[in-house]
Amino acid sequence: MSAPTAGRARVRRNSEPAVPKSVRRRRRLRTLPVYAVLWLIGVFMVTPLLYALVSGFKSTKQLSGNTFGLPSPWVTSNYTSLLGSSDFWRSLGSSAVIAVAATVLTVATAALAAFALARFAFRGREVVFTLFTMGLMFPFAVAILPLFILLRTFGLLDNPWGVILPEAAFGLPVTIIILRGFFREIPGELEEAATLDGCSRFGFFWRILLPLARPALGTVSVLAIVSSWNQFLLPLLVFSEPTWWTIPVGIQQFQGQYAADVARIFAYLVLAMVPALAFYAVAERQLIGGITLGATKG
């Protein structure tokens, strides 16, 4: 930075009025309750996780005699035995495969539907969109019986597609609603300019609209993966063999098998939470950024 430029910057900073200490103190006092509430919520959420983590290093006898204390001695075999178990890794892999497949199918189908509902004017468009929004009002448990009959008719029981397809179908409403709002914010002049340059409707969707809607696509992808990962009732309904048991079903089966070994159950719960927590840590910025951008546009 040259001397005149540095001098102008210094003058500009010096010309800014200094905030009095009393004003700064009042601001801190006003924000203090907010930070206190946030700390209380954080402690309330982290404490069960830490308790489960520490309890996994105890034996069941230690849990009975020393419920809230530190392990003495530390029992690492609860974790190492699970990490060396093929059943745990099989459940982890099944959850990952099903979650990724359901997410790809959900986002791809919803993006095309949202594009049509946002950029095409046709009779009954709002009726179709209303039908999708009505899907948010029906809980998954209501469709269990007809869904089971349908999957049995098509031979999709004990088949991963019997979980992937329903999860994608139930994830469509919220995904379409989010993507349609983003797609409608893209200026029409941009589409007209692309059409004049020889770009087709699908070319505009693929080359221009999807890159511009990357924050929204990231947000709905995170929501779809989390929803699929936490799904318990549908895999329990579809899979009767342990080959495709997901993590939630594996936890339920493991708890029934080792009901007396509470410390080992805690270890299984902690290891089952690690992938989800790691994914949240990686995708947190994308999720918050997409939601913030959508709120700003709305």
C-alpha positions in Angstrom: 0.0 0.0 0.0 1.4 3.4 -1.0 1.9 6.2 1.5 -0.9 8.4 0.3 -3.3 5.4 0.2 -2.3 4.4 3.7 -2.7 7.9 4.9 -6.2 8.2 3.5 -7.2 4.9 5.1 -5.8 6.1 8.4 -7.7 9.4 8.1 -10.9 7.5 7.3 -10.5 5.2 10.3 -9.7 8.1 12.5 -12.6 10.1 11.3 -15.0 7.3 12.3 -16.7 8.2 15.6 -15.5 6.1 18.5 -18.2 4.1 20.3 -18.3 5.1 24.0 -17.6 2.5 26.6 -21.0 2.9 28.1 -22.7 2.1 24.8 -20.5 -1.0 24.3 -21.3 -2.1 27.8 -25.0 -1.7 27.2 -24.7 -3.8 24.0 -23.0 -6.6 25.9 -25.6 -6.5 28.6 -28.4 -6.8 25.9 -26.8 -9.7 24.2 -25.8 -11.5 27.4 -29.2 -13.3 27.8 -29.0 -14.5 24.2 -25.6 -16.0 24.8 -26.7 -17.5 28.1 -29.7 -19.2 26.5 -27.5 -20.5 23.7 -25.0 -21.9 26.2 -27.8 -23.6 28.1 -29.2 -25.2 24.9 -25.7 -26.3 23.9 -25.0 -27.9 27.3 -28.4 -29.6 27.3 -27.7 -31.1 23.9 -24.1 -32.1 24.4 -24.4 -33.6 27.9 -26.3 -36.8 26.7 -23.7 -37.3 24.0 -20.8 -37.0 26.4 -22.6 -39.3 28.9 -23.1 -41.9 26.2 -19.4 -41.6 25.1 -18.0 -42.0 28.6 -20.5 -44.8 29.4 -19.2 -46.8 26.4 -15.8 -47.0 28.1 -17.3 -48.6 31.2 -18.5 -52.1 32.0 -22.1 -52.8 32.9 -21.0 -53.3 36.5 -19.3 -49.9 36.6 -22.5 -48.3 35.2 -24.5 -49.8 38.1 -22.1 -48.7 40.8 -20.7 -45.5 39.2 -23.3 -44.1 37.0 -22.0 -40.6 36.4 -18.3 -40.9 37.3 -15.4 -41.5 35.0 -14.5 -45.1 34.1 -12.1 -46.9 36.4 -10.6 -48.7 34.6 -11.3 -47.6 31.0 -12.8 -50.4 29.0 -12.0 -50.0 25.4 -13.1 -53.5 24.3 -16.7 -52.2 23.9 -15.6 -50.0 21.0 -12.9 -52.2 19.5 -15.2 -55.2 19.4 -17.8 -53.3 17.5 -15.2 -51.8 15.1 -14.1 -55.3 14.3 -17.6 -56.5 13.7 -18.7 -57.1 10.2 -22.4 -56.6 11.2 -21.7 -53.0 12.2 -19.9 -52.1 9.0 -22.5 -53.9 6.9 -25.3 -51.8 8.5 -23.2 -48.6 8.0 -22.6 -49.4 4.4 -26.3 -50.2 3.8 -27.3 -46.9 5.3 -24.8 -45.0 3.2 -25.9 -46.7 -0.1 -29.6 -46.3 0.6 -29.2 -42.7 1.7 -27.1 -41.7 -1.3 -29.3 -43.5 -3.8 -32.5 -42.0 -2.3 -31.0 -38.5 -2.3 -29.9 -38.7 -5.9 -33.3 -39.9 -7.0 -35.2 -37.4 -4.9 -33.1 -34.3 -6.0 -33.0 -35.3 -9.7 -36.7 -35.9 -9.9 -37.7 -32.9 -7.8 -35.4 -30.6 -9.8 -37.1 -31.5 -13.0 -40.6 -31.2 -11.5 -39.7 -27.9 -9.8 -38.4 -26.6 -13.1 -41.6 -27.4 -14.9 -43.7 -25.9 -12.1 -41.6 -22.7 -11.9 -40.8 -21.9 -15.5 -43.7 -23.3 -17.5 -47.2 -21.8 -17.7 -49.8 -24.5 -18.2 -53.3 -25.1 -17.1 -53.5 -26.8 -13.7 -50.0 -25.9 -12.7 -51.0 -24.6 -9.3 -53.3 -27.6 -8.7 -50.4 -29.9 -9.3 -48.2 -27.9 -7.0 -50.9 -28.0 -4.3 -51.1 -31.8 -4.6 -47.4 -31.9 -3.9 -47.7 -29.6 -0.9 -50.5 -31.7 0.5 -48.0 -34.6 0.7 -46.5 -32.7 3.7 -49.6 -33.2 5.7 -49.6 -37.0 5.6 -47.3 -38.8 8.1 -45.3 -41.8 6.8 -47.0 -44.1 9.3 -50.4 -43.6 7.7 -49.1 -45.2 4.5 -47.5 -48.3 6.1 -50.1 -50.9 5.3 -50.9 -49.9 1.6 -47.1 -49.4 1.1 -46.3 -52.9 2.4 -49.0 -54.4 0.1 -47.7 -52.5 -2.8 -44.0 -53.5 -2.2 -45.1 -57.1 -1.8 -47.0 -57.0 -5.0 -44.0 -55.7 -7.0 -41.6 -58.1 -5.2 -39.6 -55.3 -3.5 -39.4 -56.8 0.0 -35.9 -57.6 1.1 -34.8 -55.4 -1.7 -33.0 -52.0 -1.3 -35.2 -50.5 -3.9 -38.1 -51.2 -1.6 -36.7 -48.6 0.7 -35.1 -46.2 -1.8 -38.2 -45.6 -3.9 -40.6 -44.8 -1.0 -38.0 -42.6 0.6 -37.6 -40.7 -2.6 -41.4 -40.4 -3.1 -41.9 -39.1 0.5 -39.0 -36.6 0.1 -40.4 -35.1 -3.1 -42.9 -32.6 -1.6 -40.5 -30.6 0.6 -37.7 -30.8 -2.1 -40.0 -29.5 -4.8 -41.3 -26.7 -2.6 -37.8 -25.5 -1.8 -36.4 -25.8 -5.4 -39.5 -24.2 -7.0 -38.9 -21.1 -4.9 -35.3 -20.8 -6.0 -36.1 -21.5 -9.7 -38.7 -18.8 -9.7 -36.2 -16.2 -8.6 -34.1 -16.7 -11.7 -34.8 -13.7 -14.0 -36.8 -14.5 -17.1 -34.5 -12.3 -19.1 -31.7 -14.7 -18.5 -33.7 -17.5 -20.1 -34.7 -15.4 -23.0 -31.0 -14.5 -23.6 -30.1 -18.2 -23.5 -32.9 -19.1 -25.9 -31.7 -16.4 -28.4 -28.2 -17.9 -28.2 -29.7 -21.3 -29.3 -30.0 -22.9 -25.9 -32.9 -25.3 -25.5 -35.2 -25.5 -22.5 -33.3 -28.5 -21.1 -30.0 -26.8 -21.9 -31.0 -23.8 -19.9 -32.0 -26.1 -17.1 -28.8 -28.1 -17.1 -26.2 -25.4 -18.0 -27.6 -22.3 -16.3 -30.3 -23.0 -13.8 -28.8 -25.8 -11.9 -25.4 -24.1 -11.4 -27.2 -20.9 -10.2 -29.3 -23.0 -7.8 -26.4 -24.8 -6.3 -27.0 -23.6 -2.7 -30.6 -24.8 -2.9 -29.5 -28.2 -4.3 -27.0 -28.5 -1.5 -29.6 -27.7 1.1 -32.2 -30.2 -0.2 -29.5 -32.9 -0.6 -28.5 -32.5 3.1 -32.1 -32.7 4.2 -32.7 -35.8 2.0 -29.6 -37.6 3.3 -30.4 -36.9 6.9 -34.1 -38.0 6.5 -33.0 -41.3 4.8 -30.3 -41.9 7.4 -32.7 -41.6 10.3 -35.4 -43.7 8.7 -36.3 -46.6 10.9 -39.8 -47.8 10.2 -39.5 -48.4 6.5 -36.2 -50.5 6.6 -37.7 -52.5 9.5 -40.8 -53.2 7.4 -38.9 -54.1 4.2 -35.9 -56.0 5.4 -36.4 -59.3 7.2 -32.8 -60.5 6.6 -29.8 -58.7 8.1 -28.1 -58.2 4.8 -29.5 -54.8 4.2 -30.3 -53.7 7.8 -29.5 -50.0 8.2 -28.0 -48.3 11.2 -31.3 -47.6 13.0 -32.5 -51.2 12.5 -29.1 -52.4 13.6 -29.3 -50.5 16.8 -32.7 -52.0 17.5 -31.5 -55.5 16.8 -28.3 -55.0 18.8 -30.2 -53.7 21.8 -32.5 -56.7 21.7 -29.5 -59.1 21.5 -27.4 -57.4 24.2 -30.1 -56.1 26.5 -28.1 -57.0 29.6 -24.8 -55.3 28.4 -25.8 -51.7 28.7 -22.3 -50.3 28.3 -21.9 -52.1 25.0 -25.2 -50.6 23.8 -23.9 -47.2 24.6 -20.8 -47.9 22.6 -22.9 -48.9 19.6 -25.0 -45.8 19.9 -21.9 -43.6 19.9 -20.4 -45.3 16.9 -23.7 -45.1 15.0 -23.8 -41.3 15.7 -20.3 -40.6 14.5 -21.1 -40.6 10.7 -24.1 -38.4 11.1 -22.2 -35.9 13.3 -19.3 -35.9 10.9 -21.7 -35.3 8.0 -23.4 -32.4 9.9 -20.0 -30.9 10.6 -19.1 -30.9 6.9 -22.4 -29.9 5.5 -23.4 -27.3 8.1 -22.2 -24.3 6.1 -23.9 -25.5 3.0 -27.2 -26.2 4.9 -27.2 -22.8 6.7 -26.1 -20.9 3.6 -28.9 -22.4 1.5 -31.6 -21.7 4.1 -30.3 -18.2 4.6 -30.2 -17.5 0.9 -33.8 -18.9 0.5 -35.0 -16.7 3.4 -33.3 -13.6 1.8 -35.0 -14.3 -1.5 -38.3 -15.0 0.1 
